[in-house]
Amino acid sequence: MNKLYNLPNLLTVARIVLIPVFVVVYYLPAPWSATAATAIFVAAAVTDWLDGYLARRLQMTTALGAFLDPVADKLMVATALIVVLQADPQLWLAMAVMVIIGREITISALREWMAELGSRAEVAVSEIGKFKTAAQMVAISLLVYRDDVWGMPVYLVGQVLLYIAVVLTLWSMVLYLRAAWPMLGDQSRFD
């Protein structure tokens, strides 16, 4: 089998394919649409963890996988956040969505630029970034589901977790920018 078509890469591609499926299912006028959309989002979140784990464990890392994995993650998260915001257009939610998507664009651009300088390791994924991702995935899952479960206010818990994710998002962005700051201020690279 071609090295590009390994299981981790196929899981990543499946995550990308799930994005339009998620959107269609979310907007279906059916009583089960939120539950099904949540299941799709959770499956995508699990494959985000699983494809990286399998790639490292089975030594199946590829350049394609390294490129597609963060793209798939950011596309799914941005899509889900936009869908949630459209369903509940409130200022607090719009600000949270703006911060999360803005941070992802900023850090992606920073990583690309740092890679061009040969310093990508300076902005590698941090532990804070991992906690941010976990809080974000759980928050979005709860916000997509919306309905209370056994008296637990699912949407409210999702809101609180999203605020926590926003704080972690800003914190991790500051850490990345601080790590890259010496390169950002180095005028000699442009002379």
N, C-alpha and C positions, 0 to 999 in steps of 0.2 A: 504494500500500500504506500502511496506517495506520502512522504513525511508531512506535507501540508494538510492532508486529510486525516489527521489523527483525531482521537476522541476529544481532547481538550479544545482543539480548533472547531470541531463540529458542534460542541456545546456552545461555544461563543457565537457561531453563526446562527444556531438555533435561538439564542437569546435575541439576536437582531431580528430574526424572522418573527419572534413573538411580539414585537413592538406593535405592528399594525393589528395583530390579533387581539392584543390587550385593548387597544383603542376601540375596535369594533365591538368587542364583548362588553366593554364598559358602557357604551352608549346603546346597547340593545334594550328595547323597551320590555324587559322581562324581569320578574321579581328576583331571579337568581343572578342577574348580570354583575352586581357588585361582588358577590361571593366568587363567581367565576373569574372576574377581572383580578381580584385579590389573589386567587390561586395562581393565576398566570404570572402576576408580579412576583409572588413568593418563589415560584419555580425559577423565574429569571434570576432572582437574587441568589438562590441556592446554586444555580449553575455558574454564577459569577465567582463564588467561592470554589466550587468543585472543579471548574476548568483549570484554574491556577494551581490548585492542590495536585490534580492529576498530572499536569504538565511538569511540575517539579518532581513529584514522586516517581513518575514513569520516565523521567528524563526525555520528555517530548516537547520541550520548549522550542518555539520557532519565532522567527522575526514576524511572520504573519500574526501569530497568536499574541505577541507582545504589542503589536499595533492594534489589532481588533479588540482585544479584551477591554482596554479602557474606553474605546469608542463605544462598544456595546453597552457598557455600564452607564456612561454619560447619556447616551441616547435614551435608554430605558428610564433612567431617573428623571431626565428633563421632560420626557413625554408624560410620565406619570404625574409629575408636579404640575404641569400645565393643565392636564385633565382635572386634577383635584382643584386647582385654582379656578378653572372655568365653572366647576360645579358649585364652588363657594367663593365668589369674588369679593374677598374682604381685604382691607389694607394690610393687616398683619400677615395674612397668607401671601399676598403679592410681594411684600418685603422679604419674607423668608425665601420664596421662590427666586426672587431677584438675587439675593445673596448667594444661594446655593449654585444657581446656574452661572452667575458671574464669577464665582470662585473657580468653578470647573473650567471655564474658558480661560481665566487668568493663569491658573496653574498649568493647564495644557500648553498654552503659549510659552510660559516660562520654561517648562520642561523641554519643549522643542528648541527654544533658543539656547538653553544650557547645553543641550546635546550637540548643537552646532559648534559650541565652544569646547566640546569635549569634557564638560563638567556635569553631565546628567546625574551622576551619583550624588552631587550636592543637593539635589531636589528629589531624591528617591522617596517612595512611600514611607510615611512615618507611622508610629504606633497611634498617634492622635488621629491620623487619617483613617486608620482601620476602625477606631471607635466611632469616628464621624460617619463612616460608611454604614456601620452596624445600626447606629441610632437612626440614620436617615432611612435605611431599608425598612426597619420596623415601623417607623413613623409613617412612611408612605403607605405601607400595607394597611395600617389601621385607618388612615385617612381615606383610602380607596374603599375599604369595607364599610365604614361609617356607622353601622348599626350597633347598638349596645349588645353585649353578651353577658348573660347572667347578672344583669344589673351594673356591669362595668361600663362606664362611659367611653367606649372605644374611640370615638372621634376626639374627645377631649384629651385622652391619653396620647393619641396621635399628635395632637397639637403641641402638647408639652414636650414630647420627644422630638418634634420638628424644631422647637425652640432650642432644645439641647443640641440638636444637630447643627443648627445655625451658629451657636456659640463655638462648637468644635470646628465648624467650617472656617469661621473667622480666625480662630486660634491656629489651626493648621496652616492657613494661608499666610499668617504673619510669620510662622516658623519657616515656611518655604521661602518667603521673600527675604527674611533675615539671612538665611543660608546663602541666598543668591546675591545679596546686597553688594558684597565686594566685587562681583563680576558686573553688576548693573552700574556701579559707579566708576568702572575702569575705562576711562576715555582712551587709553592707549590701544585698546582693541579696535578702535575705529580710525586711528591715525595712519 
